[in-house]
């Protein structure tokens, strides 16, 4: 099978992991039991070796559409042909008390008489482990022979057999008829959801109601409300119900450019991305997510770690707060459309990126003001963080773009050091917390003057990417949002013109231009 465009995939999830469902009815990406677990299906990254779970009509000529049931993360894939109309509803039931990890696929004929073909072909441990497929009463058990030791069970009322280690079925449905397929972990032998029409219907209804209750709490009433809600629903899928943390993205190995080497694993908790996500959801009225994340920070991440060479706070962590995220290459995967190497883990975890302190403190500032007042223990940790920033803000670092070509004194990192100290000062004054305010304010004001004196290119009329260059960088666009400069300031309007001239192309904006400014160490 040819690779589908990445935008042809919808996403379903259960707040522990997600599955990507293609318009052709194929689930080509799923990691179990968690976001950062090894893949079970990864045809998205290797069409032959990755594994997939496909259900589709056998039509020769067919049009495909994909949409969500309104205000939910329940996905509907529809197949339209002169011979009939069919659809598949995909969802993962959410159990707020436990993690079940069921993947439910309901197949239906809407019009005519449609013949379907199903193939469930898991490839465990990133496609590295062999497995056995065993027919059992009412389904098939797939048992990994790798170190993961995972067992999955596919259940259905539709007869299935095993072919070359995969589950296979062909069946016909008349108008109005349905067939259900449930893929579930089976390590303990328990059945989480009966394979009966009524049980699946109840699970579907509960899942729909969960998502509609959640989105019903949004307070946004402005333009593009449907798009804003859809974005919020997608962001919610990135949260770990178990830990309270959230991944930057649920995928690994997808290329920034077809055939390129910038193929990173994003299934981890970036402090920066988390702060931005919590800020966005907070604007919509969602505070429970921020509260859970703050608990994660206090319980799982020792913020003021004193034994780290690159500062007390890491760039990213595992969902459970683990600090070591060793990067490795999967050489047996060819990558999406030949884009290799495919990486898991992320070597940037031990970089120095000073901007994370500002983004974290800004998120905590907003949570403290509009969500829930922070407590004594967290404040003591933050004091140590801010004290470290006041002593180390001049250091060169790898910056927001995680360059691998050497450190520089980046404008954005310096800006966020200013934000970190500024927000800490505001929290301390608002809550009357004990803090070395004179020292903090002096450092904050020194950074402010340093940016104007050393990062403003007078001849160009722009803020520069890093000290000593004349290149501009899109991260500077956050300066007024960070409350560092006014949108109407003369320097800002001049800077915007420089950004537009150098970075904007066909209405899209580059992060930076290759060959100008800092080297990122990659082709």
N, C-alpha and C positions, 0 to 999 in steps of 0.2 A: 504493500500500500504506500502511496505517496504521502509525504508529510502535509498535514493541513496547515493553513495559516494559523498563527497563534491566536489571532482575534476570532477564530472560529470555535473557540472553546468557552463554554459556560462553566460555572463553578458551583459546587454544592459542598456543604460541610456540616460538622456537628460540634464545632468549637473545640475540637481536639486535632482534627486533620481535615483535609479537603480532597475532593476528586475533581478532575477536569474532564468535562464531557464534550466531545466534539459534535459538530453538526451532523456527522455521519453516524451518530449513535455509539461511538466508540469512546470508552473511558481509557484515556491514554496516560493518565498520571494519577497515582494514589500512593501515599506513604502510610504505613500502619505500624503501630497504633497511633503515633503522633506525627505532627508536622515534620519533625526532624528525625523520624525513624527511616530506615531503609525503604526503598520503593518496592511495591508489589506490582504496580503497572507503571511502565516508563517508556511506552512506545513513542511518546513525544520526543524522547532523547535518543532512541534507537529503534527504528521501525521493525527490525527483525529480532533483536535480543531483549527489548525492553518489557514486553508483555502488554496485553490489553484485555478489555472486557467489552466486546462489541455486540450490540443487538441492532438489527436493521432489516427493513423489508428487502425482498429480493427483486424489487422493481429494477428495470433496466434504465428507465428515464424518470428521474425524480427531482423535484425541487425540495429544498430543506429550509426550515425556519427554526429559530430558537428564541424562546422568551421565558421570562419568569412568571409564575402565578403572581398577580399583583401584590406588592408589599411583602414578598417572601423571598427566601432563597431556595424555593422549590422550582426546579428547571423543567421546562416542557420543550421537547424536540419534536418537530412535526415534519412528516414526509408526505408530499403531495404528488400524485401521479394521476394520469387518466384512468389507471386501473384501480385506484382507491386512495384513501387517506388514512395514514397511521400516525401514532404518536407514542412517545415514551416520556413518562414522568420519572425524574430522578431526584432523590432526596436522601439525606442522612438524618434519621430521627434524633432529636435532642432530648436527652434525659438529664434533667438538672440535678439529679441525685447521684448519677453514676455515668461512666463512660462505656457505651456499648459498641460503637463503631460499626453499626449496620449500614450497609449501602443497599438501598431499595430501588429497584427498577420495575415500574409498572408499564407494561406494553398494552396498547389498545388499538383496535381497528375502529376508525371513526366512520368510514364509508367503504362499501365494497367488501371484498374478501381478499385478505392480504396474507401472503406467506412470508414468514420471518426466518432469519438465521441468527443463531446465538453462538458465540464462542467466548469462553472465559479462559484466558491463558496467562495465569500469573507467573511472574519471574521474581523470585524472592531475593532479598539482600542485594538490591541494585543489579539484579540479573546475574549475580555471581554464584548463587546456590541452586543446585538441582532440587527437584521435588518429586513426590509421588502423588498421583491422582487416583483416588479410590472411590468407586461407586458405593453409595450407602443408601439406605431407605430414604427416599424423598430428596436425594441430592447427591453431591459429590464432595469429598473431602480432599483438600490439597495440603500436603504435609511437606514443609521445607526440610531439606537434609543439610541445611547450612547451620552456622553457629547461631542464627537468630531463633531457630527452632519453632518458627511460627506455623500454626495450622489454621487454615481457612476452610469454611464450609459454604458451598453454594446450594441453596434450597429453592425448590420450585415445585408446583403441581404439574408442570410440564415435563414429560419424559426427556431425560438427557442421557448421553453416554460419554465415554472418555476416548479421545483420539489424540495420540502423541502428547500425552500429559495435559491436555486441555479439555475443558467441558464443552460439549457440543450439543446443539439441538436445532431441529427444523420443525416448525409448527405453523398452522394456519388458524387465523382468527377471523370470524365473520363480524359484520358491523355490530358494535356495542360490546363485543367480547374482550376480555382482558386476560393477561397472564402476568404473574408476579415472579420476580427473581430476587432473592435476598442473599447477599454476600456478607458473611460475618466471621469474626474470630471464633475459633472453636477449640482453643487450647484446653478449656475446662470441660468440654463436652456439652455445655449447657446450650439450650436454644433460647435466644433472646426475643425472637418475634416469630410466632407461628406463621407458617407459609399458607395462610388462608386469606381469601379476599377480604373478609370482615376485619381481620387483624391488621392487614396492610392499610385498609381504608381508615381504621382508627388511628394508626400511626401517622398517616398522611394528614389527617385532620388535626392531630395534636401538633404536628410540625408546622403546619400552616398557621395555626392559632398562636404558636410561640413567636413566630416572626412578625405576625401582625400586631401582637401585643407590644413587642419590642419597638417596632418602628412607630407605633402609635404614641410613644413617649416623646417623639421629636417635636420641638417647638418651632421649627422653621416654617414660615408662611410666605416666603419671597418667591421670586421668579425661579423657574426650572425646578420646581419642588420635586417632581418625579425623579429627576436626575440626581438631585441632592440625596433623596431617600435611597435611591439605588446605590449611590456611593457609600452611604452610611451602612447599608446592609452588607456590602462587600467588605468594608473595613471591619465590621463586627466578626466576620468569618475568620479574621486573622488572630482573634483572641484565643488564648488557652484558658478554658474554663477551669482546668485543674490547677494551674499555677497563677493566673491573673496577669500573665505577661502576654506579649503579642509579637508575632513574627513580622519582619519587614515585608516579606512575600512568602507564599507557601511553596515556592518552586526552587529548584536548583538547576544549574547548567544551561539555562536558556540564554541565547546570545544577545548582546546589545547590537551586534551587526552580523548578518549571515556570513558564515565562514570565518568570523573573527575569533579571537582568543579571550575576549572579555565575557566569560561565561561563569558567573559566580553563584555561590550558594547563599540564598537570602533567607533561609529558614531559621533565623536567629533574632534575638531581641536587640536591635540597635537602639541605644538610648535616644539618639536623634530622631529616628523615625517614630519611635513610641511617643516622644514628646509632641511631635507634630500631629500624630493621629489623635492623641488624647485632647489636644487643643481643638482640633476640628470637631470631634464628637462633643466636647464640652460646649462649644458654640451652639450645638443642636439640643443641649439640655441633658446629655448623658453623663452622669457623674459616677454611676456605679463602676464603670470601667476604669475610671481614674482612681477610684478608691481601691479597687482590686490591685491595680498596678502599684500603688503606693505600698500596699501590704507586701507585694512581691519584692519591692525595693528593700523594705526593712527586714524581711524574713530571709530572702535568698541572696541578696547582694550586699556584701559589706562595703559600703560606699567609700569609706576612708581607709582602704587597705594601705598599709604602710610599707609593704614589701614589694610594691610594683615599681619597676624601673620607669615606666611611662606614665606615672601619675596614679592617684588613688582610685580613679574610675576608669573602667574599660570602655572601649568603643561599643562592644557588643557582648552579649552573654547567651548561653543556652536558655531554653524555656524554663528550665529548673534552676537557673542561676549559675550553672557551671561556667567556669572561666576559660577553660582550654578548649579551643575549637579547631583542632589540627586540620589543616587542608590537605586533601589528597586528590589524585586524579583517577578517574575510572577509565582506564585505557581501552577496555572492551566495548565501550559505548562510542558510537561514531559521532554523536551529538546531533542536535536538531539541524536537519539539512546539511549534515557534514560539518557542523560548527564544533570543533574540538579545541582544547580538551574539555571534557565534562568534569567539573570539580564538585566535591562535597567537602564540608568544612570550610572555614574561611580564615586565611592567614592574616587578614587585617585586624584580627581580634586583639593583637598586642601592639598595634600602632599607637602613636600619640596623636590624638585629634582634640585639640583644645576646645573646639566649638561645642562639644557635647555638654560641657559644664553650663554654658548659657542656655542651651535648649532644655536641659533638665530643670534648671532653676526657674526658667520662665514657666514651664508646665506646673511646677510645684507652687509657684506664686499664684497662678490662675486657680489651681485646685484649692489652695488655702483661702483664697478670696471668695470664690463662688461655689466651691464644693464642700469641703469639710476641713476645719482648722487642723493643721499638722500638730503632732505631739512632740514631747520632750526629747525622746530618743532620736527621732528623725532630725530634729533641729540640731542636736549636738553633732550628728554626722555631717550635716550641711555646713556647719561652722568650720569643721576641719577641711571640707572640700574648698570652701571659699578662701580660707587662709592659704591653702595650697595655690589657688589661682592667683592670689595677690603676689605671690613670690615667683610664679613661673610663667606669667602671661607673655613674656618676651621670647620664650623658647620657639624655635622653628619646629614645625610638625608636618604630618602628612596631609592634614586638611580634610575638608568635607568630602572631597572626591577620592580620598584614600589612595593617593598617588603612590606608586612604587618606584619612583625615580629619584628619591631623595627629599629631604625636608626643606621647607622654606618658611619665612614669616608671612603667613597668609592673612590678608585683610579679614576674611570671614572669621577666622579663628580669633583674631584680635577683637573683632566686633562682639563675638559671643562671650569672650572673657569679660568685656564691659557689661554685657547683659547679665552674666552670672552674678557679678558683684552688685550691680544696680538692683536686681530683684531681691537679693539677699538683704540689702539695706532696707528696701521697702517692707519686706516681711518682718524684719526685726523691729522697725519703727511702728508698723501697724499692730503687731502683737506684743510689743514691749519685751521682746526676747533679749537676753544678754548677748552682746556681740561687741567686738572691737570696732565700733562704727567709725571712729576717726581714721583708723588705719584703712578700713575698707573704702571710705569716701575718697581719701587721698589717692588710693590706687585706681579707683574708678575714674577720677578726673584726669589722672595722668594718662590712662589709656585713651580717653576721649581726645586729649590734645595730640597724642601720638598718632592717632588715625588721621587727623587733619594735617599734621605736619609731615608725615612720612608715607602716607598712602593716597595722597591727592596729587595728581599730575596736573600742574597748572597749565602747561602748554597744551595738553590734550583736553583739559576740562573734564576729567573723569577720575573716579576712584580706581586704583589698580589692583590686580589680582594678588600680588605679593610685593614685598619691599624690594625695590630695585628694578622692576619691570615696567613696561608701559602697556601691558596686556590687560584686558578687562575680563571679568568672570561673572557668570550669571548669579552666583550666590550673593553678590552684592545687592541684588534686587530685594533682599530681605531687610536692608538697612532701615527703611522707614517703618516697616512692620514691627521691627524690634524697638521702635521708638527712639532710634539714635538720631534721626534726621527727619525733617518735615517733608512731606510730599511736594510742598510748594517752594522749598528752598531752591535758590538759584543754582547752587552746586548740584542739587539732585536733578533738576531738569536738564542741566548740561550733561550729567552723567548718563541719564536715560537716553539721550541722543547718541552718545558714544556706544552704548550697549546695542541700540537699534542698528547702528551702522555696522558694527563688527560681528554681532552674534546672532541677529535675527535673519532668518532666511525662509521665505515662503510661509510666513506667519509663525514659524517655529523658532525656538531659541536654543542655541548650543550652550552647553555648560561653559565651554571655553574652546578656543580654536587650537587644534593640533599644530605644533610647530611654533606657537606663540606662547610666551609665558612659561609656566612650570612644565617640566617633563614628567609625564606620568609613568614612564618606564615600560610602556607597552607599544606594540605596533598600532 
